Amino acid sequence: MRVDLFDFDLPETSIALRPAEPRDTGRMLVVRPGAPLADKMVRDLPGALRAGDALVFNDTRVIPARLTGVRTRPGAPGQRTEVLLHLREAPARWRAFARPAKRLSPTDTLRFGDLTAVVVGKAEAGEILLEFDRAGSDLDAAVAAEGALPLPPYIAGKRATDVRDATDYQTVYARNLGAVAAPTAGLHFSEALLADLDAAGLQRHHVTLHVGAGTFLPVKAEDTESHRMHAEVGHLDAATAGALNAVRAAGGRIVAVGTTALRLLESAAGPDGRLAAFSGPTDIFITPGYRFRAIDALMTNFHLPRSTLFMLVSAFSGLETMQAAYAHAIQSGYRFYSYGDASLLFPGPGADVP
C-alpha cells in the first residue's frame, strides 16, 4: 500500500512532553467502527469492557540504553560517539544505532566511561554490532551506570531528560529488563486502576516484548512492501497462552494493552487464533488487509503520521475509521505519542477477527 495513505497533519503542539498526573487521568477515545466516537477517561476503562475479558500487558522494563562516549583508533584523535542499543544478540553483544555511523569501522573501540566495546560489524540504516568487555548481568550493571534513558526523539528534541522520566517512562508493572522504549499504552495504568479492573471481573495477564529503537524510525519507503521492520525479542509462556485460550473459549475477549502486546500475541497465534508458547524475535509488520487472529480489542496511544503504528491501528479498525478518529482527536485537543492520551479500539469489518 502507498505510505502516503497514512499521512495526516499533526500540529507539533499535539505531541505531549509530559504524561497526565495521576497516570489514569489521561483521556481515552473509544472507537467502535459504525458507532459514534466516545470521549472517556482512562479510569473509565473497566466500564468499557465486560467481566470475563482479559487484558494483556507487556511487562518489559526500559533500560538506560543511550550511551555517549569516545571512539578510539590507533593514530587518530578520539571522536565523540553516541549509540542507542536496540537488540541484544548475545550476553556481551548488542545491535545498536550510532551517530556518526559513517565514521565508524569494524575494530574501532568505543569507550563509555568504564565500559568498553569493539565494533565487530556494520549494517544498513546506521546499525552497528558491538561486542562489550563484559557480559550478562555485569554488562547490565555497567549499562545502567553509564547509560541514559532513551526518550523518543519527539520528546528529547524539545526538552532534556530529567529525574521525573525515570519513573514516568516505566509502567507500574515493568519487571523484565531489556526494552529501549516503553510500551506506552501501559503508562496510563496506576495501582488503583489495576485494582478497579480486578474488581470489575477482568483478568490480567503479562507477556514480554522488549521494545526496540526501531519503533522510532520513520517509514522512508513509498510503499509498505518496501519497509523493513526491525526485530524485537518477545516471550509468551505456555501457562499464559493456555489461560488466554480459555478466556476466548468461555466467550471472553482478549484486549491487548499496546501495539507491542498485540504484535507478540499475533506472532504467537496459529491460523485458528489459538495461542502457543513463543520465545524469540518477531518482525511482524501489520498493515490493512491483515487477518487478526489473537485479539479482540486494543488499547493504544495516538501515533504519528506515516508510522507503522498508525498503519497497524488502521488495519485493526479500518483506515477511514481511524482517519476520522484522529481528526476528532486533534480537533478535541487529545495529546499524542508516548506521553499522550489513549484510545480503545474495536475491530472493523476488515480486521476479520475470528
Order of alpha helices (4+ residues) and beta strands (2+ residues): beta-beta-alpha-beta-beta-beta-beta-beta-beta-beta-beta-alpha-alpha-alpha-beta-alpha-beta-beta-alpha-beta-alpha-beta-beta-alpha-alpha-beta
